[in-house]
Every structure is written in structure tokens, then in C-alpha cells.
Amino acid sequence: MTKKDYPHFQNALLDWFQTYQREMPWRNTRNPYYIWVSEVMLQQTQVKKVMAYYQKFIDRLPTVQQLAEAELQTVLKLWEGLGYYTRARNLHKAAKIIVAELDGKIPNDYTAFRKLPGVGDYSAAAVQSIAFNAPYAAVDGNVKRVLARLFYMKTPINEASATKRFQEKADALLAQEAPGTFNQAMMELGATVCRPQSPTCIVCPVHSCCQAFQTARQDEVPVRRKAKPIPEYHLAVGVIHKIAVSEGGLAESSEEPQGEILITQRPLDGLLGGLWEFPGGRLTEGETAEEACHRHIAETVNLAVENLTYLTRVRHAFTHFKIVVDVFQCDYQAGEVALNGPIDAKWIRLEELEQYPFPRAHHKFMPMLKERNGFVTSFQPDKSRNPAKTTSNHR
């Protein structure tokens, strides 16, 4: 496609988008706060998943002022399950700056907005173009794929050095009179037509401009540099139960032991920052999951436990690694909580778990934990099938 084809491409794409765009709540507003929240949520997350989270978030925190005033735990709880929690923390930090230093108004200037925590080139271009009609091209993964096929670009899209080349193409192609709508149309084309596998080129509104389609090479691009193998780590986690004691020093009587369980809060920075979890960590080479559970509880919260019983195993994948988690229940034996790593700890009742934001991996075993609803002193797992007895495959 040459520059003389750009006006035809722009008009054809905008006409198509006007007719076939998907209904999304953030497309029915020019409110920069709503658009900003949606764009942050959509980073590395599918539209279908964002839809429910977006509406819940906006209903609870409908203005940037309310976001700034909210507790971080409230924000993380609303974000719970959406992943990439750094996005939520940065959104919260940025809202505080906007309220404290920018008179509560989201900047309508690209440079000023770009300086806020968590705002990158893509986010700045998307929000400024959609909310304020500013002429900036937003380049995400969908747009890179469209550009790679339009111009038959063999540059690997996942190499940092390719960013400038794709941005230059997007800048040149941008419809200056309707940049926000054009950016959304490019992303929509990549999501619904110019898909990674089996693109529906025959119904593409701009296939006459596409070099890859015209030469029947659309399956050759985009090129992606082969990723390194994803490592897998073996972890052990302990749910520590502490029986409630009456004033006379006797355990309260009931059909099931009543008491509290210990949860700890991760540091605010880093992976899953600010979320709550049960004490635990990685196995070392040659260490069993039971041994690791005892060790991590002693090291991170300074407690001794007994009656360790196996609950379940869960698996979870992050972007750059996977985890296998063996989960145990155990009884408090001795010690006072002293933190080494976590920034906070609480003894809570089982029914209070819903009040705290937890990682997705924990949610995978919480239903079983709630079903057991207390101590599991009588549970004896089949040792021949207990995966916790295997040695670590930690690499």
C-alpha cells in the first residue's frame, strides 16, 4: 500500500467500523476517566473479561476523585481476578496525583498525561485520541498485526527494536480528522477480522490495500521471535488454623472446630503487590512439599505448626512462568507472628476471606477450603497418590 491509498483505506475502515463495531460501554462516552479505566483494563486482557469488571469498577468508583479517595485494598478487591495488579496500583497512584496536583482533571495534553504512573505510549495515545480527539496513533498487539499484513512487514512484532517501525507506520496511516475512532477501528479490525489464526480476509473491508492478502502471504506475517521455554515452579502453601479459646482457657465446643486462619499481605510493589495470601513459597531441590510448608511458615511468620494435612494441588500460569501449588491445612502450635517478607498479617474467620483480595491461584482452592470449613485433623490422604510427597522439580 502506498501513501496515495491511505485516504481510501481510512474511509473504508471508518465506514466498516461505523456499521460493525461491537457494543462496549466505554464506546458510548467521551468521559476521559471512563475511557482511561477501560484502556488500563484492556491491556493484556480480553474484552469479554473486561466487560464485567469495568462496569463494577465504574459503579463503585464513578469519578477520579472517588478513585483517589478509595483505599488501595478497595481498588485491589474490585480488580481481583483481572490480573496484572500493577495496573490497578498505578491507576490508584495516578488518580491521587490528578486530584492533588492537577485540580482533579485528567490532562488533555499527551505529554502531561504520559507522565502519570502506569501510562505508556499506547495508553497515552488511546486516551488522548478517544477522549480528546488528539492526533496520536495507538499501537497495541492487534494494530501491529494489521500493520504487519498491510505492509507485509517481516520485523518480529515482539522485539523491542520493532516498536519504532510499527509506530511510524501507524502515525503515517492515522486519520487526522477522527483519530480516536480510527484507533478503535484498527484495534477492532485486528480483534475480529485480522485475527492471529484464520483471518477472515475475504470479508475484510480493506483487503484491497493489504499487501499480504494481495500476494496470498497473510499466513506468513506477523513474524514472532520464538519465546524462551516458560519455567514452572513448585510451591507449598499452608492454611494455619487457630482454635478459638474461651475466657476460661478451653476450646469453644461445636460440631466443627471454630477459630481463625492466618493470612498475610504481599509487599505493595512487585508481583501481586498488595494482595493477601496464605504463608508459603517455593520448594528447594530435594525438599518435600510438607517440609517446605513447615519451613516457609517458620521463616515468614515465625510460627510452628502441627497436624499438617494435604488439601489439594492447583496449577496456575502467569505471563512468564507457571506454578504448581500443593496446599495444606495445619494447626497453630506455638509462636507469635513476626513478619519476614509480608507487610501485614491477620487472623480472620473463614467467612471473612471474601473481604480481602487474593491471587487467582488461591481462588482455585478456596471452594474446597470453604467446603471443609475448618480443621481437617481426621483427613488422611492416600500416600500413594499424594503429589505433595514428590520431590521438587524447581529449576
N, C-alpha and C positions, 0 to 999 in steps of 0.2 A: 504494500500500500504506500502510495506517495502522498505528499502534502496536498496535492490537488484533490485527493479523495477524502480528506479529512471532513469537509463540510457534509458530504453525503453520508459518511459514517456517523457523524454526530446526529444528524437529523433522523436517520433510520433507527439508531439506537434509542433516542429520546422518544420517538413515536411508539416504538415497541414497548418501552418501559411504561409509558402512559397507559397502555392497554393491558399489559400482562404482569405488572408488578404485584407481588404478594402483599396481602394486607398485614401491616405491622403497626402496633400502637405508636411507635416513635416516628412513623412516617406521617402521622396526622397532626403534627405540631411543629412549630418553629421555636419552641421554648428551648433555649440553649442548654439548660440544666438537664432536661429530659433527654435531649439528643446526646449530651455528654455521657450520662449514665448508660444509655443504650450502647454507645460505642465502646465504652470500657468493658461492659459485659460481653460484647460480641467478639472481643479479642480472644482468639483461640477457642471459641465456644460456639456450638451450633445454634442457629436461630431458634430452632424448636425448643431447646432447653432454656434459652434466654427469656422467651416469651413469658413464662410463668414467674420467673424471678424478677423481671423488670417491673411487672405490674405490682407485685407485692412490695418491692422496694419503693416505688413511687408513691404507693398508697400510704406507706408508713412514714416516709421522709419526702414529702412533696416539694420541698424547696431546698436550695443550697444552704440557707440559714439553719433549717432543721437538721440537715446532714451534719453541719459543723457543730451543732449543739449536742448531737447524739453521742452516747458513749460508744467507744470502739467496739465493745462486746455486742452492742445492739446492731451495729453495722455488720460485724462478722456473722452474727446469727442470721441476719437477712441474706447473707451471701453463702451460708452454709450449704455445701454440696455443689456449688458452682465452680469451685476450684480456683487456682491461681489467686490466692488470697492477698498477695501483694497489691493486686489491683484495687481491692477494697480498702486496704490501709492507705494507699496513695490517694484514692478518691477522697477519703476522710481528711487526710492531711491537706489536700488542695482546697477542700471546702473551707477549712479553718483559715487558710491564707486569704481566700477570696473575701470572707466575712471580715477578717481582722484588718486586711491591708488594701482591699480593692472595693470597699463600700458595698460588699455583698453582690457585686455584679460580675458575671463571668466575662472575661475580656473578649472584646470583638476585634482584637488585634492578634495576629498569628504569633508574633514574637513573644508577646506578654503571656499568652495562653500556653505556649510551648515551654515556658519556664516553670510551670506548675509541676509538682511531684507526679510522676507516672505518666505525664503527657509526652508522647513521642511524635515523630514526624507524621505518622499515619493519623493518630488521634487528633492532632492539631489541624491537619488538613481536612479531615472528615467533619469535625465540629464547626470549624470556621466556614467551610463551604456550605454545609447544610443549614446551619443556624443563621449565618450572616451573609451568605451568598458571596463569600470571598473566593477569588480565583486560585485555589490550591488543589492540586490533584492528589487524591488519596490512593495510596498503593498498598493493598493487602495481598494475601495469597491468591484470592480469586482474580484480582486485577492482573497480577503477574502472569497468571496462566493465560488470560485473554491476550495480553500483550505478546507473550511468547509465541502464540499461534498466529496472531495478526501479522507480526513482523518476522515470523519464523526465526526467533532468537534462540540460539543454542547455548547461551550462557546459563549455567546451572542456577536455578532460582533460589536455591538455599545456600548460596555462597555470599558472604558479606560484600565482596567486590562487585556483585551484580546489582546491588541496590541502586547505585547511581545511574546505571544504564536504564533500568526499568523506570526510574523516576523521571529521567529525561524524556523518555518516550511518552509517559503519561502526561507530563507537563505540556508537551507539544500537541497532544491529541485532545486536551481538555476543551470542552465547550465553554468559552469565557462568559457567555451571557447567562448560562444556567449551570454553574459548576457543581452545586450541591446535588441537583437532580442527575447530572451526568455522572458524578461519582457513584451515586447509588445505582444507576443503571449499569455501570461497568461491573460493580460487585454482584448485582442481580444476574447479569448475563453469565458471569463465571460460576455462580452458585446453581443456576437452574438449567443452563444450556451448554456452556463451555465447561463441562464437568471434567474432573480428573480422568475418569474412565468412561468410555462410551459417550463422548459428547454428541449431542443431537444436532449436528451441523446442518442437516437438511432443513431444519426449521429456524436456524439462526438468522436473525434479521440483518446481519452484516457479513454473511459468509462470502458475498461477492468482493469484499475488501480483505479477506483473510488469505494471506499467502500460504499458510499451511493447508487450508482446505483446497485452495485452487491447485495445489500440487499434490494433493492426496497424502500429505505427510503430517496430518494433525495428531496422529498417534506417536509421533517422534518427539514432540515437544509438549510441555516444557521438559527440559532436562533437569534431573535432580542428582546431585552428588550423593553417592552411596553413603548412608549413615553408618556410624560405628555400631557394633552389636550393643544392645541395651543390657546393662548388668542387672542381676537380680540379687537382692539381699534378704537374708533370713533374720527375722526379728522375733522376740518373745515379749509378751505384754502380760502384766499381772493386775487383775481386779482384786484389790485388797478390801476385805470385809472386816468391819469392826463392830462387834455386838454392842448394842445399847445397854448401858448398865444403870440400874435404878439407884436411888439415893442410898439404899442400904447395901449397895455393892453387889447385888445379884442381877443376873441377866433377866431382862423382861421376858415373861412367858408368852408364847404364842405358838401357832402351828408351825410357822416358819421363823427362823431367827431374824429378828428385826435389828437394824443398825444402819451403819453408814459405809460408804465406799469412798476411796481416795481418788481424786482427780488432780492433775497438775496442768499448769498453763505453760505453753511454749514461749520462748522469748519473742518479742514483738517483731523483730527483724528475722529474715530468713524463711525457709520453707515452712508453710503452715503457721506462720507467725501469729501469736495471739490466741490460737485455738487451744482447746483443752483436750487432754488425753489421759489414758491410764499409764502408770510408770512402765517403762520397758526400753528396749534397744536391741542392737544387733548382737548376734552370736559371734564369738570369736572362733577361730579354727579349732576343731576338736571338742568344742563345748556343746552340751545338750541344751535344748530349749529350756528345760527345767532349771539347769544351772545358771543360764543367762538371766532368767526371770529373777531368781534369788539375788544374783549379783547386781543387776540394774536397780532393783528396788532398794538394796542397801546403799548403792553408790549415789543414786539420785534423790532419794527421800530419807535415807538414814533409818530405815525400818527393817526389822526382822519379821519374817512371816513363816507360817507353818500350814500344814494341810493343803499343799499345792495340788490342785486337781485340774485336769485338762478340760477346756471348754470346746474349742473348735480351732480350725485353721481358716484364714482368709487370705485372699490374694488381691493385690491392687497394683495398678500401673500408673506411674507418673510419666511426664514427658520424656525424661532421660533415664529412668530406671524403673525397676519393678520390685515389689516387696512380697514376701511370704511371711505371714504373721501367725505364730502359734499363741493362742490366748488361754490363760489360766485364771482360775479363781483361787484365792488363798485367804487365810485368816491372819489378821494382825496378831503378832506375838509380843513384840517389845520395841521400845524406842520412841523418840519424839521426832516429829517431822523436821528435817533440816534439808534445805534445798541445795542441790548441786547441779545446775543446768536449768531447771524450770524457774520461772519467776514468781510463781504463786502455787498454792495448793489448798484444796478444800476437802473436808469430809462432808459428803452430802448423802441424802437418801436416794435410793434408786429412782424414785419418781421425779426427782429434781434434775435428772440428766437432760431433759428437754429444754431446760433454761440456758444451757451452755452450748456454744458452737464447737463441734467435734469434726475431725477429719472424716472423709468418706470411708476410709478403711475401717474406722471404728463403728460406723453405722452398719457395716456389713455383719458385725457380730452382736450388735446391741439387741436385736429382736430375740436371739437365743438367750442372752443375758437376762433380759426382762422376763422371758418365759420361765427361766429358772427362779428368778425373783428372790435372790438371797444366797445363803451359803449352799455349797454343793459338797458337803463333807462325806456324803454317802456315795457319791459318784465315782465309780472305778472304771476308767476306760480300758478297752481291750488293748493290752500292751503290744500285741502282735500287729495292731493296725494303727497304733498311736503315732502320728507323724512327728510328734514332739520329741520322740526318742531318737530321731535320726541325727546324725552329726551335721554341722553346718556346711553349706555349700557356698559360704561367703567368699567373694573374690576380692 
